[in-house]
Amino acid sequence: MDKKSLFLTHPEGFQQYKKMCMEIIRLIGGWQEEIQKPFSGIAAEDSLKESRRHPIAEKEGISFEKALKEVKDTIEKNRIKVEHPRTLAHLHCPPLVPALAADMLVSAMNLSMDSWDQSGTASHAEEYMLDWLTERYGLGEEAGGTFTSGGTQSNYMGLLLARDEFCRRRWNWNVQQNGLPPHFSKMKILCSEAAHFTVKKSASQLGLGEQSVVTVPVDDRKKIDMGRLEKILRQLKEKGELPFAIVATCGTTDFGSIDPLPELARVAREHQIWLHTDAAYGGALILSSLQRNKLEGIELSDSVTVDFHKLFYQPISCGAFLLKNKQHFRLIQHHADYLNPEEDEAAGLPHLVGKSIQTTRRFDVLKLYMSLRVVGTEGFARLIDGAAELAGWTAERLENDPDFKAVNPKPELTAVVFQYRPEGYPEEQVGGLNYTIHQSLLNEGDAVLAKTQVQGSTHLKFTILNPASGKEDIEYVLSKIKAFREGKA
């Protein structure tokens, strides 16, 4: 292609872009016409071969149409169809149409949110959205935040700031300048045993090691056991250990359980410990009409993780890290003369790189902004509450069938963990049967479910996010499961 056709700076480039967009739209439009399963069922070794069928590049390029056909015949054909109502495995949502449209604009504008002279008014738009979010979560007038790639980055930031603030307060120690303090091995993070794996991952990346994470048992509702937490805290202090952060989970990955946020906030205040709330999953309840009360106490957090590519129905990736006192961002600030000089900051220019561990960063806030403007808060409430209602119905349906056992018969969010336990099936083989069912459904492409371990035995899980999913889809999957005996349909 001529260089004038490769960029939007030329009319020829715009015409090519328009043509390519129409080809993409035609491809996506075909999804409506095909009789689809959630997955092709391709085996991993065959998928590997398909992904390498064509060379990455040749001396002279090929037509866009030919390249797109290659993608369609290899990748698109064998993708997990996240929009399918029987894709029920992970916290992986079908994206809203206004967000998809906005994402196209985000890519075309190609703004970078690190400095004012790379983003312009987009920086102020992001700050506006963060003001709205911190107000919704009740974090107060001194709150701030930044957009992130998702829960992993947000949880990392919460523990990073908690670590550095503790070192500053206790030892007047600047971790940025001096590295970890001499007694860092005594520093401890507490979370429930059901907390996200990124708590330990963050601890390892922060130089504290996974040994710094002390997990607390959960109660029968899979929430952190407050009595055990307080006992462990006392024991740690008696040993001379230094607990500096508590991570509350607002929506565990497996069960959707929400830790008792007001009680955790009380304990954190009493012990002068940073409270980080991982609300990547449950944070969407802030827009719920029926369940917003489940977030009571989140406003007492020092920092909060919220993901928008879950129950806010945004294209991946889109998340935020919210901070009760935005002054703590100073702990990660760095200035570069060529990017965010201090004199610019004094002049009021919004160089957002000072609040992020990323430098180059997309204008992902536009996706959420357009979704909120088009769908409205009541529209979001209907989507979120509808998913929760179906999860409740599913758990009740399982409880009323003697061949199934729901582990969380009253789901707090939209996840339902269960096990197929047909009458007369050997107890010691039930876990293996459920593992086989999971693999067989995936290999056939009929349903994409999750699997997890409960007390060492494989269980299945419905993660209900898709507004297109209905009772008939749950019934279909259960009928397929019931067709199995000894791993055979």
N, C-alpha and C positions, 0 to 999 in steps of 0.2 A: 504493500500500500504506500502511496505517496505520503510524505510527512504531513501535508496539509489535511489529509484525511484521518490523521491519528489523534488530533487534539481539537478541543472545542473552540480554540482560538480562531479557527477558520470555518467559514460556511460549509466547506466540504466535510470537515470533521463533524459538524453538527448533523449533517445529513446521514453520515455513516452511523453516528450514535443513535439517531432516530430509527434507522433501519435495523440496527442490532437490538435495540430495545423491543421492537416489534417481533423479532425472531424469538426473543426470550419470552415475551408475552404469549406467543403462539405455543411455545413449548409448555409453559405453565398451564395454559388453557386446556391442553390435552389431558391434564390430570382430572378434569371434570368429566371427560368423555370416556375414560378408560374404566373398566371394572378392576378395581385395585385391591390388593392385599396390603397390609401395612409394610411388608418386606418381601423381597423376592425369594428369600431363603437361601441365597447363595452362600456356599461354604467359604470360610476365611481364606483357604489356599487358592480357591478359584477367584475370589475377589482380588487377591494380590496380583494374580495374572492379568485380570481385567484392567487394573489400575496402571499396568505397565505395557499395555498393548500397543500404545502409540509413542513415538519419540517425544521428548519434551520440546525440542526445537529442531528445525532444519535450516539450511542455509538461507533459503527464501521462505517466507511465511506462506501459509495456506489461507484459503478464504475463511471468513468468520463462520459462514454457514457449515462448512466442512468440519471446522473445529468444534462447533456446537453439536453437530451430529455425533462426533466422537464422544463428547461428554455425555450426551443423552444415552448412547448405546452402552456405555461402560459405567459411569458414576451415577447418573441420575436414575437409571433403571434399577440400580442395586442399593439405593439409599434407604435409610429408615424414613418412612413417610410420616413425619411428625404431625401432619395435619389429619391423619387418619383417625377415626374415632376409636379404633382398637389398638392404637399406640398408647399404652398405659404404663410404661415402665418407669420413666425418670421424671425429674422436675424439669421438663423440656416441653415448652408450650408451642402451640401454633401461633404465629405472630398476627397481630391485627393488621388489616389492610392499610389504614392510615399510616401505621408505623413502617410498613414496607415501602409505601410511596415516599415517605420522609427519608427513609434510608437511601433511596436512590438520589435524592437531593443532597444528602450528607456526603455521599461519595462524589457527586459531581462538583460540589463546592470545594471538597478536599481541604477543609480548614484544619489547622492544628491549634489545639486549645491551650498550648503552653504559654504563648505570649500574645499581647494585645495586637502587635503588628503582624500576626499570622491569623487573627480571628476576627478582629473588629467587634461589632455589636454582639456577635455570638458569645463572647466572654460574659457580657452583661446578661445575656439571655440565660446562660448556665447559672449565674449567680441568682438570678430571679427565681429559677426553678428550685434551687437549693434553699432559698429563703422560704418558698412555699412548702417544701418538704419538711424542713425543720420546724416550721409552724404547725404543720399537720401532726407531727410526732410530739409536739409540745416541749421541744428542747430548750426554748427560751430565747431571749433577744441576743444573747452572746454566741449563739450557735452558728455553725458554718458547715461546710462539707465540700466534697469533690466527687465527680463522677469517676467510676472505676470500671474495670473489665468484669467485675462480679464479686461473689462472696469470698473467693480465695484472696484476692487483693485487698478487699475491705477488712477482712479478719486480720490479715497481716498488718495493715495500717493501725488497727485498733491496738494490737499487742505491741507494735513498735512504739507508738506514742506512750502507751502505759509503761513500758520498760524505761524509756528515756525520762519520762516525768518522775518516775519513782527514783531513779538514780540522781536526778537533779535535786529532788526534795530531800532525800535521805543523806546523800553524801556530797551534795553540791558538785556533782560529777557530770561533765559534759560528754556523753557517749559519742556524739558526732566528732569531737576533737580527740578524745582520749581512748576510744574503744570501750570495751566492757570493763567495769570496775573490778577490783581484786576479789570481792566476795560475790561475784555474779552467780556462782554455782549454788548459792543459797536462795536465789530468787525463784519463786514458784507461781505457777498459774493454776487456778482451779477451774474445773468444768465438769459436767456430768459425763458419765461413761458413754452416753448417747450423743455427745457433742460431735460436730463435724470434724473430719480428720484433719482439716486445715489448722486446727488449734495446735496439734503436735507438729504439723509441717511448718507452721510459722515459727514455733519455738526453736526448731532445728535451724531454720534459716536466720534467726535472730542471734544465733551463737549461744543460746541457752541450753540447747539440747532437748531432746524429747523427755529426758529425765526430769526436766523442770515442770512438766505437766502432771498434776495430781488429779486423777479422775475420781469422781464421787459417784457412788451407786445411785441408781434411780429407783423410784417407787413403782408400784404396780401399774401406774399410768405412764411410765417411762419419763417421768419428770425428775429433776434432781431432788434427792432426798435432803431436805433442809436440816434435819437432825444430824445426819451423817456429815453434812458440810460443816456445820458448826463444830462438831467433834474433831474433824480433821484439821480445821483451822487452829483449834486450841493445841492439838498435838504438834502441829508444825511449829507454832510459836514456842512451845516448850522445848523443842529441839534446837531452837535458834534459827530456824528457817525463816525466809522473808517472803510471804505471799504478797504479791503486788497487783494481781489481776484476777478477776472472776469473769468467766465467759458464760453468759446466760444464752440458752438456745431457745429461740422463738420459732419453733417448727423444726423438729428433728427430721432428718432425711428419711428415716424408715417409717416413723409413726406420726410425724407431724405434731409431736407433743410440745407444749409451751411451758417452759420452766416458770415457777412462781416469781414473777418479776418484782412485785413490791417487797417480798420477803428478801430476795437477793439484794435489792437496793438497800434495805435496812442493814443487812450484814456488811455490805461493802462500806457503807458510811461509818458503821461502828468501828471497823478495822482500818479505815482510811485506805481502802483498796479500790482500784479502778474497776468499774463495771462496764464491760463491753457486751452488748447484746447482738447476737447473730440472728437477725430477723430476715435473712435472705429469702426464706420461704414464707414465714408467717407475717412479714411486714406488710403484705398486701391487704391484710385485714383492716388497715387504716381507712380503706375505701369501702369496707363492707357495711351494709345497713344493719345486719343482724348479729355480727360477731366482733364488732370493734372493741367491745369491752374486754375481750381476751388479751388486748394489748395494754391493759391497765398497768402502769408502772414503767412502761418503756421510756417515758419522759424523764425518768430518774437516771437513765444510763449516761455514762460519760461519753460513750461512742456507740454507734449503731451501724450494722450492716443491713442493707436492703437491696434485693435484686429485682430488676424490672423484667428480666427475661424468664420469669417464672409466672406468677399469677397476675403480673401487670401486662402480660402478653406482648412483650417486645422482642424484636429480632435479637439474637445473640450478636454481640455482647452488650449488656447495658446494666450497670449497677451503680450504687452510690455508697459512700462512706460519710456518715453524719457525725458531727462532733459537738458536744454540748458547749464547750468553750473553745472558740476558734483560735484563741491565742496559743493553744497547744500546737498549732501548725508550725510555730516558730522552731519547734524541735527538729523539723526536717527541712527547713529552708536553706537553700543555697542560692547565691547570686553569681551570675555570669555577666560580664560586661556586654557580651554580644547577644544576650537573651533577655535577662530581667534585672538590669542594673538597679541599685538601691534608689538612685535619684528618680527613676521612673515610678517606683513604688511610692515614694514621697509625693510625687505629682498626682497620684491617684489612678495610674494606669493599671488595669487588672491583668497582671501576668499570673495566670493561674498555676503555672508550674510550681510555684512556692507552696502549694497545698497538695501536691501529688508526688508519688514515687515514680510516676511516668514523666517523660518529657513530651514527646509527640503523642497526641491523644485526639481521637475523633470527636466530632460534635454530636455525640450520641444523644445528648439531651433533646435534640430536635425531634427524635422519634417519640419520646415520651410526651413532649409538649403537644405535638400534633395529635397524638392519641387522646390526650386529655381534652383538647379543644373539640375534637370531633365526637368522641364517645361520651364525654361528660362523667362526672363522679357517680351519678345514679346508674349510668350504663355500665361502668366498671363494677359497681356493687352487684348488679344483676348477674354479671359473669362470674364473679367470685362466689357469691352466695349460691348460685346454681351448681357450681362444681362441688361445693361443700354439701349441698343437699343430696346430690347423687352419691357422694361418698357415704353419707349416713344411711341412705337406702341400701347401698351395696353391703355395708356391714350388717345391717339387719337381715338382709336376704341370706347372707352366709350363716348367720346365727340360727336361722330357722331351717337350715338344711343339715341333717345329721351327718352328711358326708364332708362337711367343711367345719373348720374352726377358725373364727376371727380372733386374732390376738388383741386387737384394739376395737372392741365392738361399738365403742362410741368415739369415732375419730374426731380429733380436735380440728384438723384441717381437711385435707383431701386425700390422704394416704390410708389405705386399708391393707394390713398385713394379715395373711391367712394361710392355712395349710389344708390341702386335700387329704382327708383321712377316711377313705372308704371303709365301711363296716367289714370287719374280719381281716383287714390287711395287717400283716405283722408290724408291730409298733417300731421295731428296730429298722424297718425298711421304708418307713413313711417318708423320711427325709430324702432318701434316694429316689423314690417315686416322684416327689415334687421337683427334684432337680431334673429328672428325665422329662417331665412334662414341660418345664420351662424351655429346655433345649429343643424339644420336638415342636412346640408351637412356633419357636423362632425359625427353625429349619423349614417348616412348612410355610411360614410367612403369614399364618392365620391371625396371630396376635403377638404383640410385643409387650410382655410383662416383665416386671423386675423380679429378682430373687434376692433373698437375704438370709442371714443365719439368726435363728432365735434359739438360745440354749443349745447351740451346736447342731441344730437340725435345719435343713433347708426349708424355707417358707417362700411363698409367692406374694407378690404385692401389686395391687392396683394403685397407680399414682394418677389421680383424676384431675386433669387441668383443662382438657379440651371441651369447650362449650358444645361441640358437635356430638360428644359422646352421650349416649342415653342408656336407659335400662335395657333396651334390646341388645346393645353391644355387650353389656355385662352378662346378660343371659346367654348370648352366643358363646362367649369365652368359657363360661361355667359349663355349658353343655359339651364343649370340646374337651375340657378337663375331665369331665365325668366319663368320657369315652375311653379314658386310659385305664388299663389294668396291667400291672407289672410292666409298665413302660410301653405298652402297645395300644394304639388307638383302636 
